[in-house]
Amino acid sequence: MELLSIFVGLALGLVLGAVAMYLYFTQTRSKTNKEQSESELKSILAVQARDHIDASHSLINQIQQDTERLQAQLNAYEASLLESDFKEDDTRASFYGEHASVYLRNTVKTEKTPKLAASTEAPPRDFSSDASGLFAGAPTIAPVNEEKTSK
């Protein structure tokens, strides 16, 4: 009986020891996995932050170049307004340019035939001399030839 209790105690100790070692190793493994995943996450975030900062710098440089170009265009426009000498016959600045007025003058179609003076003796152009619409009366229906249908 003593021998049996020793074997049972030994088996029970082995089972409990195996469970304890399994739990210990899983906890340490999860801790190392957490630490590795945190370090990987930090490195990924650092790379993304660096990319974002680089993209922001390039966008700022592009905006500065666009602003300088716009400032140069504005200065050139202002200089052209200040330098323009207005002629006596052309007292306003041309909105469309010098070629647009010639183009518009040539493309506008003028009516070659003069309009007829409206008179009370002639009916309006949309007047119908025959009955039309609801006032046309009953429609005439052609009679059906019975000889053809009976054959």
TIDO-971831 format. One record per residue (C-alpha): residue number from 1; x, y, z. Coordinates in nm, 4 decimals, always signed. Example, Ala and Ser with C-alpha at 12.3 -4.5 7.8 and 13.67 -1.06 7.14 Angstrom:
// TIDO-971831
<atom num="1" x="+1.2300" y="-0.4500" z="+0.7800"/>
<atom num="2" x="+1.3670" y="-0.1060" z="+0.7140"/>
***
This chain:
// TIDO-971831
<atom num="1" x="+0.0000" y="+0.0000" z="+0.0000"/>
<atom num="2" x="+0.2837" y="+0.2283" z="+0.0714"/>
<atom num="3" x="+0.4275" y="+0.1544" z="-0.2640"/>
<atom num="4" x="+0.0985" y="+0.2333" z="-0.4319"/>
<atom num="5" x="+0.0700" y="+0.5675" z="-0.2561"/>
<atom num="6" x="+0.4248" y="+0.6502" z="-0.3606"/>
<atom num="7" x="+0.3444" y="+0.5753" z="-0.7286"/>
<atom num="8" x="+0.0198" y="+0.7727" z="-0.7097"/>
<atom num="9" x="+0.2011" y="+1.0666" z="-0.5466"/>
<atom num="10" x="+0.4788" y="+1.0463" z="-0.8030"/>
<atom num="11" x="+0.2300" y="+1.0334" z="-1.0961"/>
<atom num="12" x="+0.0286" y="+1.3173" z="-0.9479"/>
<atom num="13" x="+0.3476" y="+1.5221" z="-0.8988"/>
<atom num="14" x="+0.4536" y="+1.4597" z="-1.2588"/>
<atom num="15" x="+0.1140" y="+1.5670" z="-1.3928"/>
<atom num="16" x="+0.1052" y="+1.8789" z="-1.1749"/>
<atom num="17" x="+0.4666" y="+1.9624" z="-1.2646"/>
<atom num="18" x="+0.3945" y="+1.9227" z="-1.6370"/>
<atom num="19" x="+0.0894" y="+2.1503" z="-1.6122"/>
<atom num="20" x="+0.2870" y="+2.4089" z="-1.4151"/>
<atom num="21" x="+0.5750" y="+2.4021" z="-1.6683"/>
<atom num="22" x="+0.3279" y="+2.4308" z="-1.9587"/>
<atom num="23" x="+0.1612" y="+2.7353" z="-1.8019"/>
<atom num="24" x="+0.4970" y="+2.8948" z="-1.7203"/>
<atom num="25" x="+0.6322" y="+2.8506" z="-2.0739"/>
<atom num="26" x="+0.3118" y="+2.9741" z="-2.2369"/>
<atom num="27" x="+0.3176" y="+3.2882" z="-2.0227"/>
<atom num="28" x="+0.6821" y="+3.3596" z="-2.0982"/>
<atom num="29" x="+0.6230" y="+3.2855" z="-2.4657"/>
<atom num="30" x="+0.3238" y="+3.5228" z="-2.4741"/>
<atom num="31" x="+0.5311" y="+3.7913" z="-2.2998"/>
<atom num="32" x="+0.8085" y="+3.7594" z="-2.5556"/>
<atom num="33" x="+0.5531" y="+3.7576" z="-2.8373"/>
<atom num="34" x="+0.3940" y="+4.0729" z="-2.6943"/>
<atom num="35" x="+0.7320" y="+4.2399" z="-2.6657"/>
<atom num="36" x="+0.8227" y="+4.1395" z="-3.0213"/>
<atom num="37" x="+0.4880" y="+4.2571" z="-3.1599"/>
<atom num="38" x="+0.5178" y="+4.5855" z="-2.9706"/>
<atom num="39" x="+0.8698" y="+4.6414" z="-3.1041"/>
<atom num="40" x="+0.7552" y="+4.5545" z="-3.4580"/>
<atom num="41" x="+0.4593" y="+4.7905" z="-3.4209"/>
<atom num="42" x="+0.6871" y="+5.0692" z="-3.2982"/>
<atom num="43" x="+0.9249" y="+5.0182" z="-3.5906"/>
<atom num="44" x="+0.6349" y="+5.0166" z="-3.8413"/>
<atom num="45" x="+0.4931" y="+5.3341" z="-3.6876"/>
<atom num="46" x="+0.8353" y="+5.4985" z="-3.6996"/>
<atom num="47" x="+0.8705" y="+5.4139" z="-4.0702"/>
<atom num="48" x="+0.5206" y="+5.5433" z="-4.1440"/>
<atom num="49" x="+0.5880" y="+5.8623" z="-3.9472"/>
<atom num="50" x="+0.9108" y="+5.9199" z="-4.1426"/>
<atom num="51" x="+0.7258" y="+5.8658" z="-4.4736"/>
<atom num="52" x="+0.4525" y="+6.1062" z="-4.3632"/>
<atom num="53" x="+0.7060" y="+6.3712" z="-4.2667"/>
<atom num="54" x="+0.8882" y="+6.3326" z="-4.5999"/>
<atom num="55" x="+0.5606" y="+6.3596" z="-4.7932"/>
<atom num="56" x="+0.4632" y="+6.6670" z="-4.5910"/>
<atom num="57" x="+0.7981" y="+6.8337" z="-4.6675"/>
<atom num="58" x="+0.7615" y="+6.7663" z="-5.0389"/>
<atom num="59" x="+0.4055" y="+6.9055" z="-5.0365"/>
<atom num="60" x="+0.5191" y="+7.2176" z="-4.8519"/>
<atom num="61" x="+0.7991" y="+7.2686" z="-5.1077"/>
<atom num="62" x="+0.5486" y="+7.2277" z="-5.3924"/>
<atom num="63" x="+0.3109" y="+7.4787" z="-5.2313"/>
<atom num="64" x="+0.5968" y="+7.7256" z="-5.1897"/>
<atom num="65" x="+0.6920" y="+7.6882" z="-5.5575"/>
<atom num="66" x="+0.3291" y="+7.7358" z="-5.6634"/>
<atom num="67" x="+0.3022" y="+8.0431" z="-5.4422"/>
<atom num="68" x="+0.6197" y="+8.1932" z="-5.5909"/>
<atom num="69" x="+0.4930" y="+8.1251" z="-5.9439"/>
<atom num="70" x="+0.1557" y="+8.2825" z="-5.8612"/>
<atom num="71" x="+0.3284" y="+8.5851" z="-5.7081"/>
<atom num="72" x="+0.5380" y="+8.6264" z="-6.0238"/>
<atom num="73" x="+0.2259" y="+8.6049" z="-6.2443"/>
<atom num="74" x="+0.0458" y="+8.8568" z="-6.0250"/>
<atom num="75" x="+0.3406" y="+9.0960" z="-6.0394"/>
<atom num="76" x="+0.3562" y="+9.0604" z="-6.4182"/>
<atom num="77" x="-0.0169" y="+9.1280" z="-6.4481"/>
<atom num="78" x="+0.0074" y="+9.4303" z="-6.2223"/>
<atom num="79" x="+0.3013" y="+9.5618" z="-6.4247"/>
<atom num="80" x="+0.1097" y="+9.5138" z="-6.7486"/>
<atom num="81" x="-0.1812" y="+9.7111" z="-6.6061"/>
<atom num="82" x="+0.0435" y="+9.9930" z="-6.4901"/>
<atom num="83" x="+0.2407" y="+10.0086" z="-6.8165"/>
<atom num="84" x="-0.0527" y="+9.9875" z="-7.0528"/>
<atom num="85" x="-0.1145" y="+10.3142" z="-7.2257"/>
<atom num="86" x="-0.4779" y="+10.3568" z="-7.3139"/>
<atom num="87" x="-0.5450" y="+10.4984" z="-7.6550"/>
<atom num="88" x="-0.8052" y="+10.7654" z="-7.7101"/>
<atom num="89" x="-1.0311" y="+10.5411" z="-7.9177"/>
<atom num="90" x="-0.9888" y="+10.2375" z="-7.6903"/>
<atom num="91" x="-1.0487" y="+10.3602" z="-7.3367"/>
<atom num="92" x="-1.1092" y="+10.0214" z="-7.1782"/>
<atom num="93" x="-0.8970" y="+9.7120" z="-7.1381"/>
<atom num="94" x="-0.9997" y="+9.4308" z="-7.3707"/>
<atom num="95" x="-1.1469" y="+9.1450" z="-7.1715"/>
<atom num="96" x="-1.1227" y="+8.8782" z="-7.4405"/>
<atom num="97" x="-0.8150" y="+8.9969" z="-7.6249"/>
<atom num="98" x="-0.7637" y="+9.1640" z="-7.9576"/>
<atom num="99" x="-0.8648" y="+8.8700" z="-8.1777"/>
<atom num="100" x="-1.1881" y="+8.7836" z="-7.9966"/>
<atom num="101" x="-1.3787" y="+9.0953" z="-8.1001"/>
<atom num="102" x="-1.2980" y="+9.0334" z="-8.4682"/>
<atom num="103" x="-1.4032" y="+8.6702" z="-8.4342"/>
<atom num="104" x="-1.7293" y="+8.7610" z="-8.2626"/>
<atom num="105" x="-1.8047" y="+9.0287" z="-8.5205"/>
<atom num="106" x="-1.7601" y="+8.7798" z="-8.8043"/>
<atom num="107" x="-1.9471" y="+8.4894" z="-8.6480"/>
<atom num="108" x="-2.2601" y="+8.6729" z="-8.5357"/>
<atom num="109" x="-2.5283" y="+8.6001" z="-8.7918"/>
<atom num="110" x="-2.7388" y="+8.8937" z="-8.8900"/>
<atom num="111" x="-3.0839" y="+8.8474" z="-9.0311"/>
<atom num="112" x="-3.0723" y="+8.9278" z="-9.3996"/>
<atom num="113" x="-3.4496" y="+8.9553" z="-9.4513"/>
<atom num="114" x="-3.6261" y="+9.2329" z="-9.2685"/>
<atom num="115" x="-3.9083" y="+9.1282" z="-9.0405"/>
<atom num="116" x="-4.2569" y="+9.1823" z="-9.1721"/>
<atom num="117" x="-4.4468" y="+9.4461" z="-8.9892"/>
<atom num="118" x="-4.7177" y="+9.2956" z="-8.7756"/>
<atom num="119" x="-5.0562" y="+9.3672" z="-8.9201"/>
<atom num="120" x="-5.4009" y="+9.2889" z="-8.7919"/>
<atom num="121" x="-5.5154" y="+9.1646" z="-9.1330"/>
<atom num="122" x="-5.2841" y="+8.8616" z="-9.1432"/>
<atom num="123" x="-5.3371" y="+8.5727" z="-8.9009"/>
<atom num="124" x="-5.0538" y="+8.4822" z="-8.6672"/>
<atom num="125" x="-4.7955" y="+8.2346" z="-8.7947"/>
<atom num="126" x="-4.9147" y="+7.9516" z="-8.5730"/>
<atom num="127" x="-5.2751" y="+7.9919" z="-8.6877"/>
<atom num="128" x="-5.4217" y="+7.6895" z="-8.8645"/>
<atom num="129" x="-5.6737" y="+7.7542" z="-9.1377"/>
<atom num="130" x="-5.8244" y="+7.4039" z="-9.0987"/>
<atom num="131" x="-5.9823" y="+7.2440" z="-8.7944"/>
<atom num="132" x="-5.7262" y="+7.0795" z="-8.5704"/>
<atom num="133" x="-5.6903" y="+6.9238" z="-8.2276"/>
<atom num="134" x="-6.0063" y="+6.8842" z="-8.0212"/>
<atom num="135" x="-6.2084" y="+7.1002" z="-8.2581"/>
<atom num="136" x="-6.1451" y="+6.8820" z="-8.5629"/>
<atom num="137" x="-6.4726" y="+6.6942" z="-8.5209"/>
<atom num="138" x="-6.5329" y="+6.3200" z="-8.5365"/>
<atom num="139" x="-6.2760" y="+6.1224" z="-8.7298"/>
<atom num="140" x="-6.3997" y="+5.9655" z="-9.0488"/>
<atom num="141" x="-6.3734" y="+5.5888" z="-9.0548"/>
<atom num="142" x="-6.3499" y="+5.4151" z="-9.3883"/>
<atom num="143" x="-6.6160" y="+5.1463" z="-9.4362"/>
<atom num="144" x="-6.4917" y="+4.7899" z="-9.4301"/>
<atom num="145" x="-6.5391" y="+4.5961" z="-9.7488"/>
<atom num="146" x="-6.7439" y="+4.2903" z="-9.6492"/>
<atom num="147" x="-6.6688" y="+4.0998" z="-9.9660"/>
<atom num="148" x="-6.3030" y="+4.0652" z="-9.8753"/>
<atom num="149" x="-6.3721" y="+3.9513" z="-9.5171"/>
<atom num="150" x="-6.6313" y="+3.6882" z="-9.6161"/>
<atom num="151" x="-6.4011" y="+3.5091" z="-9.8605"/>
***
